[in-house]
Amino acid sequence: MSAVTNPIERVRVRVGETIFLKVAGQDGYATRDRIHLTPGPRWFPPGSAARVVHADAATFAGGLRALLLQSLHPLAMAGVAGHSGYRSDPWGRLARTSTFLASTIFGTAQEAQAAVDRVRAVHERVRGKTSDGVPYRASDPHLLTWVHAAEADSFLTAHQHFGARRLRPAEADEYVAQLGRVARAVGARDVPETVADLAACLDAYRPELRATPEALDTVRFLLHEPPLPGPVRLPYALLAAGAVTTLPAWARTELGLHRRLDGAASRLAGRIAVGAIRWSLGTTAVPSGP
């Protein structure tokens, strides 16, 4: 830091380091080096769609959108509310999630499989009942497929709106197929392979989706009570506006977000926020999203 004399560059480096360490955790730089610099075969080659998407700052908007969309499944949301610690330790959960995505998408095949094994072990322990008494378990392939579909759709949609370069149709299909490999490794079934498959998968879950009190509490936490200091709340609000406006209209309505700032203004807000994150991170590898 002391070697940087340009005041604007000092601000960029300081902000970039703060963002990176919040998302990747205090050991983020060591983890990044292990994931990216360890030699060996990878699940996905350099230049592949999965790497393009998850190396871009648009993943920040995609991750927020994914959390909002995923919350609409009552069983998945009950598991998050009861076991994830998203309120008591939101940054820890974010770091664990971003590390898992980075490990599977950029790490060696051995690193990726180890990350998958850790997640599967955690899922086996997460089970319970909703407030309505309906049992759930995190290892349920049906729930895993929903979580995956919402995540894949969110990262892809955010990238197509805010990414440095939009994916071509064939690349978008490649992205869905590649992220599907990770989902199957974790235990999901009937995983979409193309963008059309992904849209059909999301539609098939519609009858199961609704905004439970837990989901609405998540919305309040993510959009109105984020654990952030005052100076960064405005940039975060711009990012959130961009994430919300890319949600399907039915999801915004269900979550009570249909009256929020919408359309061109929200998309512009998202582009400004993602652009600012991209500028601040500079050459630092982008964590793979929340």
C-alpha positions in Angstrom: 0.0 0.0 0.0 2.8 2.5 0.9 4.4 2.0 -2.5 1.3 3.5 -4.2 1.8 7.3 -4.4 -1.1 8.2 -6.7 -4.0 9.2 -4.4 -6.7 7.8 -6.7 -4.8 4.6 -7.0 -4.4 4.4 -3.2 -8.2 4.7 -2.9 -8.8 2.1 -5.5 -6.4 -0.4 -3.9 -7.8 0.2 -0.4 -11.4 -0.2 -1.5 -10.5 -3.2 -3.6 -8.7 -4.9 -0.7 -11.7 -4.2 1.6 -14.2 -5.7 -0.9 -12.0 -8.7 -1.6 -11.4 -9.6 2.0 -15.0 -9.2 2.9 -16.1 -11.6 0.2 -13.2 -14.0 0.4 -12.5 -13.9 4.1 -9.4 -12.8 6.0 -7.4 -15.6 4.5 -8.7 -14.7 1.0 -5.3 -13.9 -0.6 -3.8 -17.2 0.5 -6.9 -19.1 -0.6 -6.9 -17.3 -3.9 -3.2 -18.2 -4.5 -3.8 -21.9 -3.6 -6.8 -22.1 -5.9 -5.4 -20.3 -8.9 -1.7 -21.2 -8.7 -1.7 -24.9 -7.8 -0.8 -26.8 -10.9 -3.0 -29.7 -12.1 -6.0 -30.5 -14.3 -9.2 -28.4 -13.8 -12.9 -29.2 -14.3 -13.1 -26.2 -16.7 -10.4 -24.9 -19.0 -9.2 -21.3 -19.3 -11.5 -19.2 -21.4 -14.5 -21.4 -20.7 -17.9 -19.8 -20.0 -17.9 -20.7 -16.3 -14.6 -19.0 -15.8 -15.6 -15.9 -17.8 -18.8 -15.4 -15.8 -17.2 -16.0 -12.4 -14.2 -13.9 -13.0 -16.4 -10.8 -13.6 -17.6 -8.3 -11.0 -21.2 -8.9 -12.2 -21.1 -12.0 -9.9 -21.8 -9.6 -7.0 -25.2 -8.7 -8.5 -25.7 -12.3 -9.4 -25.1 -13.6 -5.9 -27.5 -11.1 -4.4 -30.2 -12.0 -6.9 -29.6 -15.7 -6.3 -30.2 -15.3 -2.6 -33.4 -13.4 -3.2 -34.7 -16.0 -5.7 -33.7 -19.0 -3.7 -35.6 -17.7 -0.7 -38.9 -18.3 -2.4 -38.7 -22.1 -1.9 -40.1 -22.7 1.7 -38.0 -25.8 2.3 -34.8 -24.3 1.1 -35.4 -21.1 3.0 -36.2 -23.0 6.2 -32.8 -24.7 5.9 -31.0 -21.4 5.4 -32.9 -19.7 8.3 -32.3 -22.5 10.6 -28.7 -23.6 9.9 -26.7 -21.1 7.8 -26.1 -18.3 10.3 -26.8 -15.7 7.6 -27.7 -13.1 10.3 -25.2 -14.0 13.0 -22.3 -14.5 10.6 -23.2 -13.2 7.1 -19.6 -12.5 6.1 -18.5 -16.0 7.2 -21.2 -17.6 5.1 -20.4 -15.4 2.2 -16.7 -16.3 2.4 -17.5 -20.0 2.5 -19.8 -19.8 -0.5 -17.4 -17.7 -2.6 -14.5 -20.1 -1.7 -16.6 -23.1 -2.8 -17.4 -21.5 -6.2 -13.9 -20.5 -6.7 -12.6 -23.9 -5.8 -14.9 -25.8 -8.2 -14.6 -23.3 -11.1 -10.9 -22.3 -10.9 -9.3 -24.9 -8.7 -7.6 -28.2 -9.6 -9.9 -31.2 -10.0 -8.6 -32.4 -6.6 -9.5 -29.0 -5.0 -12.9 -29.0 -6.6 -13.7 -32.5 -5.4 -12.6 -31.7 -1.9 -14.8 -28.7 -1.8 -17.8 -30.8 -3.0 -17.1 -33.4 -0.4 -17.1 -30.8 2.4 -20.4 -29.4 1.2 -22.0 -32.8 0.9 -20.9 -33.6 4.5 -22.5 -30.4 5.7 -25.7 -31.1 3.8 -26.1 -34.5 5.4 -26.3 -32.8 8.8 -28.8 -30.1 7.9 -32.3 -31.2 8.4 -35.4 -30.1 10.3 -39.0 -28.9 9.8 -40.5 -25.7 8.6 -42.7 -23.6 10.8 -45.6 -25.5 9.2 -44.1 -28.8 10.3 -43.0 -30.0 6.9 -39.7 -31.9 7.1 -36.7 -30.9 4.9 -33.1 -32.0 4.4 -30.4 -30.1 2.6 -29.2 -33.2 0.8 -32.6 -33.6 -0.9 -31.8 -33.7 -4.7 -35.0 -31.9 -5.5 -34.0 -28.9 -3.3 -30.4 -29.0 -4.5 -31.7 -28.7 -8.1 -33.8 -25.7 -7.1 -30.9 -24.0 -5.4 -28.7 -24.7 -8.4 -31.2 -23.5 -11.0 -31.8 -20.2 -9.1 -28.1 -19.7 -8.8 -27.2 -20.5 -12.4 -30.0 -18.3 -13.7 -29.0 -15.5 -11.4 -25.3 -15.5 -12.3 -26.0 -15.8 -16.0 -28.7 -13.1 -16.0 -26.5 -10.7 -14.0 -23.6 -11.3 -16.4 -25.7 -10.7 -19.4 -26.9 -7.3 -17.9 -23.8 -6.1 -16.2 -20.8 -8.2 -17.4 -17.9 -6.7 -19.2 -18.8 -8.9 -22.3 -22.1 -10.6 -22.9 -22.0 -14.3 -23.6 -23.1 -15.5 -27.0 -26.0 -18.0 -27.1 -23.7 -21.0 -27.4 -21.5 -19.7 -24.5 -24.6 -19.2 -22.4 -25.5 -22.8 -23.0 -22.0 -23.8 -22.1 -22.2 -21.9 -18.9 -25.4 -23.7 -17.8 -23.9 -27.1 -18.7 -20.6 -26.4 -16.8 -22.3 -25.1 -13.7 -24.5 -28.2 -13.9 -21.5 -30.4 -13.5 -20.9 -28.8 -10.1 -24.6 -29.2 -9.1 -24.5 -32.9 -10.0 -21.4 -33.4 -8.0 -23.1 -31.9 -5.0 -26.1 -34.2 -5.4 -28.6 -32.4 -7.7 -30.6 -34.4 -10.3 -32.3 -33.6 -13.5 -29.9 -30.7 -13.9 -30.5 -28.3 -16.8 -27.9 -28.4 -19.7 -29.0 -25.4 -21.8 -30.6 -22.0 -21.2 -33.9 -23.3 -22.5 -33.6 -26.3 -20.1 -32.9 -23.8 -17.3 -36.0 -21.7 -18.0 -38.2 -24.8 -18.1 -36.7 -26.0 -14.8 -37.5 -22.7 -13.1 -41.0 -22.8 -14.4 -41.5 -26.4 -13.1 -40.7 -25.2 -9.6 -43.2 -22.3 -9.7 -46.1 -24.1 -7.9 -43.8 -24.8 -4.9 -42.6 -21.2 -4.5 -44.0 -18.6 -2.1 -42.7 -15.8 0.1 -42.7 -17.2 3.6 -42.0 -15.0 6.7 -38.5 -16.3 6.6 -38.1 -15.3 3.0 -39.4 -11.8 3.7 -37.0 -11.5 6.6 -34.2 -12.4 4.3 -35.3 -9.7 1.9 -35.3 -7.1 4.7 -31.9 -8.2 5.8 -30.3 -8.2 2.4 -32.0 -5.0 1.1 -32.7 -2.8 4.2 -30.4 -4.1 7.0 -27.1 -5.2 5.3 -24.2 -5.4 7.8 -22.3 -2.6 6.1 -20.9 0.7 7.3 -22.6 3.9 6.3 -20.2 5.0 3.5 -20.8 1.9 1.4 -24.6 1.6 1.8 -25.3 3.8 -1.2 -23.1 1.8 -3.6 -24.7 -1.4 -2.1 -28.2 0.1 -2.7 -27.2 0.7 -6.4 -26.0 -2.9 -6.6 -29.2 -4.2 -5.0 -31.4 -2.1 -7.3 -29.7 -3.7 -10.3 -30.0 -7.2 -8.8 -33.7 -6.7 -8.0 -34.7 -5.4 -11.4 -33.3 -8.5 -13.1 -35.5 -10.8 -11.1 -38.5 -12.2 -12.9 -41.6 -10.0 -12.5 -43.4 -12.8 -10.6 -40.6 -13.1 -8.1 -40.5 -9.4 -7.5 -44.2 -9.4 -6.9 -44.1 -12.4 -4.5 -41.3 -10.8 -2.5 -43.0 -7.4 -2.4 -40.4 -5.8 -4.5 -42.6 -4.8 -7.5 -42.8 -1.2 -6.4 -39.1 -0.7 -6.0 -37.2 1.4 -8.6 -37.4 -0.5 -11.8 -36.5 -0.5 -15.5 -33.8 1.5 -17.1 -32.9 3.5 -13.9 -32.3 0.3 -11.9 -30.3 -1.3 -14.6 -28.1 1.8 -14.8 -27.7 1.7 -11.1 -26.5 -1.9 -11.3 -24.1 -1.1 -14.1 -22.6 1.8 -12.1 -22.2 -0.4 -9.0 -20.7 -3.3 -10.9 -18.4 -1.0 -12.8 -17.2 0.6 -9.5 -16.4 -2.9 -8.1 -14.6 -3.9 -11.3 -12.5 -0.7 -11.1 -11.7 -1.1 -7.4 -10.6 -4.8 -7.8 -8.4 -4.0 -10.7 -6.2 -7.0 -11.5 -7.3 -8.8 -8.2 -9.1 -12.0 -9.0 -12.8 -11.6 -8.4 -14.2 -13.9 -5.8 -16.9 -16.1 -7.3 -19.9 -14.4 -5.7 -22.0 -14.8 -2.7 
